[in-house]
Amino acid sequence: MFNKGVHPARRTAIAIALDIREVLSHDKYLGLPTVVGRSRKKPFLFIVDRLKKQLSSWMGRLASWAGREVLIKAVAQAIPTYSMSVFKLSVDLCHTIQASINRFWWGHKQDGRKIHWLGASKLSLSKEDGGLGFRDMEAFNNALLAKRFWRLLQNKSPLLLNLLRAKYFPHGDILHASLGQAEFHLAQHHGR
């Protein structure tokens, strides 16, 4: 896949030299969007759709609080993990994911309003602190990206580090890279 600014003759020459074929368009690669664009929420709505589909299939079948807790912790919170380990999801998207999980926790039926006996922030507290130990999706996303960053610093993968250096911090090191697009693209490129 090439940037649209690459001349067609150069694309052909590169493809021939590397003995590969050019992919003109694809939405996802390894289950993740290949192009994110300006909207940081829209390309990841598939996570919310998949989560809601999974939760709605369980709705009404589980009467046990313990059963719902296990499903949330083992399955529902695992759905966005891979995407979160590669991309910095928007705060709004993290809250949407969290809200879907919370609605499932409090509701026995799909339709109608549910009474939330505890605030969403309480559900994310550990059980020792009076919560249920559900993940705070925004903090979890940050932790997964920090883990990737730490691995990059420790392993010093020359190819990946040189690629990122050339694009985002050519006159410094990764610890002093400027914020903004570089922060988002670091997560994007590291996952590929």
C-alpha positions as CSV (number, residue, x, y, z in Angstrom):
1,M,0.0,0.0,0.0
2,F,1.5,3.4,-1.0
3,N,0.9,7.0,0.0
4,K,-1.2,8.7,-2.7
5,G,1.7,11.0,-3.4
6,V,3.9,8.2,-4.8
7,H,4.1,8.4,-8.6
8,P,2.6,5.3,-10.3
9,A,5.9,4.5,-12.1
10,R,7.8,4.5,-8.8
11,R,5.1,2.2,-7.3
12,T,5.5,-0.3,-10.1
13,A,9.3,-0.2,-9.7
14,I,9.2,-0.8,-6.0
15,A,6.7,-3.6,-6.4
16,I,8.9,-5.3,-9.0
17,A,12.1,-4.8,-7.0
18,L,10.5,-6.3,-3.8
19,D,8.5,-9.0,-5.8
20,I,5.2,-8.0,-4.2
21,R,2.0,-6.7,-5.5
22,E,0.3,-3.4,-4.6
23,V,-2.9,-3.6,-2.5
24,L,-5.1,-0.8,-3.7
25,S,-7.6,-0.9,-0.9
26,H,-8.5,-2.9,2.2
27,D,-10.3,-1.9,5.3
28,K,-8.6,-4.1,7.8
29,Y,-5.3,-6.0,8.3
30,L,-5.0,-8.5,11.1
31,G,-8.4,-7.4,12.3
32,L,-7.4,-3.7,12.7
33,P,-8.2,-0.7,10.5
34,T,-5.4,0.1,8.0
35,V,-6.3,3.8,7.7
36,V,-7.6,5.7,10.7
37,G,-7.9,9.2,9.3
38,R,-9.1,12.2,11.3
39,S,-11.9,10.4,13.2
40,R,-10.4,8.4,16.0
41,K,-13.8,6.8,16.9
42,K,-15.4,5.8,13.6
43,P,-12.8,3.2,12.5
44,F,-13.1,1.4,15.8
45,L,-16.9,1.2,16.1
46,F,-16.6,-2.4,15.1
47,I,-15.4,-3.1,18.6
48,V,-18.5,-1.6,20.1
49,D,-20.7,-3.5,17.6
50,R,-19.0,-6.8,18.4
51,L,-19.2,-6.2,22.1
52,K,-22.9,-5.3,22.0
53,K,-23.7,-8.3,19.8
54,Q,-21.9,-10.6,22.3
55,L,-23.6,-9.0,25.3
56,S,-27.0,-9.1,23.8
57,S,-26.7,-12.8,23.1
58,W,-26.2,-13.3,26.8
59,M,-28.9,-10.9,28.0
60,G,-31.8,-12.6,29.7
61,R,-30.1,-16.0,29.8
62,L,-28.0,-15.3,32.9
63,A,-29.7,-14.8,36.2
64,S,-26.6,-15.2,38.3
65,W,-24.5,-12.1,39.2
66,A,-21.5,-14.3,39.4
67,G,-22.0,-15.7,35.9
68,R,-22.3,-12.1,34.5
69,E,-19.2,-11.1,36.3
70,V,-17.2,-14.0,34.9
71,L,-18.5,-13.3,31.3
72,I,-17.6,-9.6,31.6
73,K,-14.2,-10.2,33.0
74,A,-13.3,-13.2,30.7
75,V,-14.9,-12.3,27.4
76,A,-16.4,-8.8,27.2
77,Q,-13.4,-7.0,28.5
78,A,-11.1,-9.1,26.3
79,I,-12.8,-8.1,23.0
80,P,-11.1,-4.6,22.7
81,T,-7.7,-5.8,24.1
82,Y,-5.8,-6.3,20.8
83,S,-7.0,-3.0,19.3
84,M,-6.1,-1.2,22.6
85,S,-2.6,-2.7,22.6
86,V,-2.0,-1.2,19.2
87,F,-4.0,2.1,19.0
88,K,-4.8,4.9,21.5
89,L,-8.6,4.8,21.4
90,S,-10.5,8.0,22.0
91,V,-11.8,8.7,25.5
92,D,-15.3,8.7,24.1
93,L,-14.9,5.2,22.6
94,C,-13.5,3.9,25.9
95,H,-16.5,5.3,27.7
96,T,-18.9,3.8,25.2
97,I,-17.3,0.4,25.7
98,Q,-17.4,0.8,29.5
99,A,-21.1,1.9,29.3
100,S,-22.1,-1.1,27.3
101,I,-20.5,-3.4,29.8
102,N,-22.1,-1.5,32.7
103,R,-25.6,-1.7,31.1
104,F,-25.1,-5.5,30.7
105,W,-24.1,-5.8,34.4
106,W,-27.1,-3.9,35.7
107,G,-29.8,-5.2,33.3
108,H,-31.6,-8.5,33.1
109,K,-33.5,-7.7,29.9
110,Q,-32.5,-6.0,26.7
111,D,-35.2,-3.4,26.7
112,G,-36.1,-0.8,29.3
113,R,-34.1,1.3,31.7
114,K,-32.0,-0.3,34.3
115,I,-31.2,1.0,37.8
116,H,-27.5,1.4,38.4
117,W,-27.0,1.0,42.1
118,L,-23.4,2.0,41.9
119,G,-21.6,4.6,39.7
120,A,-19.5,3.5,36.9
121,S,-16.3,4.6,38.6
122,K,-17.2,2.3,41.6
123,L,-17.5,-0.8,39.3
124,S,-13.8,-0.3,38.3
125,L,-12.5,-0.3,41.8
126,S,-11.0,-3.4,43.2
127,K,-13.2,-5.7,45.4
128,E,-11.1,-4.8,48.4
129,D,-12.1,-1.1,47.8
130,G,-15.8,-1.8,47.4
131,G,-15.9,-2.2,43.7
132,L,-16.3,-5.2,41.3
133,G,-12.8,-5.1,39.8
134,F,-14.0,-4.3,36.2
135,R,-11.4,-2.7,34.0
136,D,-11.3,1.0,33.5
137,M,-11.0,0.9,29.7
138,E,-9.2,4.2,29.3
139,A,-6.6,3.3,31.9
140,F,-6.3,-0.2,30.4
141,N,-5.7,1.2,26.9
142,N,-2.9,3.5,28.3
143,A,-1.3,0.6,30.2
144,L,-1.2,-1.6,27.1
145,L,0.4,1.2,25.1
146,A,2.9,1.9,27.9
147,K,3.8,-1.8,27.8
148,R,4.5,-1.6,24.0
149,F,6.5,1.5,24.5
150,W,8.6,-0.2,27.3
151,R,9.2,-3.2,25.1
152,L,10.4,-0.9,22.3
153,L,12.8,0.8,24.7
154,Q,14.1,-2.5,26.1
155,N,14.4,-4.5,22.9
156,K,15.7,-1.7,20.8
157,S,14.5,-3.4,17.6
158,P,16.8,-1.7,15.1
159,L,14.4,-1.8,12.1
160,L,11.3,-0.6,13.9
161,L,13.2,2.0,16.0
162,N,14.9,3.4,12.8
163,L,11.6,3.6,11.0
164,L,10.0,5.5,13.9
165,R,13.0,7.7,14.3
166,A,13.1,8.7,10.7
167,K,9.4,9.6,10.7
168,Y,8.7,11.1,14.2
169,F,11.9,12.1,16.0
170,P,14.7,12.4,13.4
171,H,16.7,14.9,15.6
172,G,16.3,13.3,19.0
173,D,15.2,10.2,20.8
174,I,11.9,8.5,21.4
175,L,11.6,9.8,25.0
176,H,11.8,13.4,23.7
177,A,9.5,13.0,20.7
178,S,6.9,15.8,20.3
179,L,3.4,15.0,21.3
180,G,0.5,15.1,18.8
181,Q,0.3,12.9,15.8
182,A,3.5,11.1,16.7
183,E,2.0,9.8,19.9
184,F,-0.9,8.3,18.0
185,H,1.2,7.0,15.1
186,L,3.7,5.4,17.4
187,A,1.0,3.0,18.6
188,Q,-0.4,2.6,15.1
189,H,3.0,1.6,13.5
190,H,4.2,-0.5,16.4
191,G,1.3,-2.9,16.0
192,R,2.0,-3.6,12.4
